[in-house]
């Protein structure tokens, strides 16, 4: 029995799973939320407790790791986390190899999820695909000629920071009108919040906002991208407007990438892609309008859901022996 240990260091959650190589079913699975004021040390301690709980007395043949932030995949060093303090230049591969005595593969979550969907999900049977995750941020991962492609410095796939609206709002990266600034969950919530905060509930200038206000009991700090999607489905005009802009931005980004790299498939995962048929229709329509007529591609939903990083970790671990 050959065991693989898969680990997922997400921005808000930590997950670990154990699987027999060749199996599509977890032997054991553990998941915890990362503490709100946590750091790299607390995350590592929580993950260690998950690992020992899963392994009991077993020893894996290899460990695969998905990390939610920039990673040097050649050395397995985490460069930083955008969501958790203290991860600057942490040699995660080395730490795990020293403790568990087996080979470890580490990569960022978008690259890993791309590999997971390619081996086990919506990308099976395709030589080229671009995986896009639309959730807390917008990231991407490439599979070219059946293999992960990370770029010269490991930064390939940053579709979230393609500028689609140069006059748009400022992104965390400092540029205006990035795909991420318009399409990620937190930024959609921020856009709605800023509009509603500048309009008294008693005298709204534009239609919409009522469903949104009801969903959060008028406490706009509780707004999330998921709630914006729910409000749009419930007919809220403001939510629909913001969601349409998000779908438009993503569609423009995808159309440009299609022209540049010509992958067979775009696989979309993450929370915002559960936003309903209207969202998907706009993404597909705008991507098709942006790309050249001769460029052929499909846009399909990811099928592994929240487990895509873990299955990608299984895939990267399987490549180690």
Protein Blocks (a to p, Z undefined) as FASTA:
>chain_A
ZZdddddddfkbccdddddehiacdfbdcdddddfkbcfklmmmmmmmmmmmmnmmaccf
bdcdddeddddfknopafbdfkbghiaopafklmmmmmnopacddddfklmmmmmmmmmm
mmgoiabdcdddddfbccddddeehiacebjnopghilmlccfblkbccdfkopahiakl
mmgmklmmmmmmmmmmmpcfklcfbgchjlmmmmnnopaklpcfklmmmmmmnopaklmm
mmmmmmmmmmmmmmmmmmmnopabdcdedjklmnojklmmmmmmmmmmmpcfklgcdddd
dfklmmlmmmmmmmmmmmmZZ
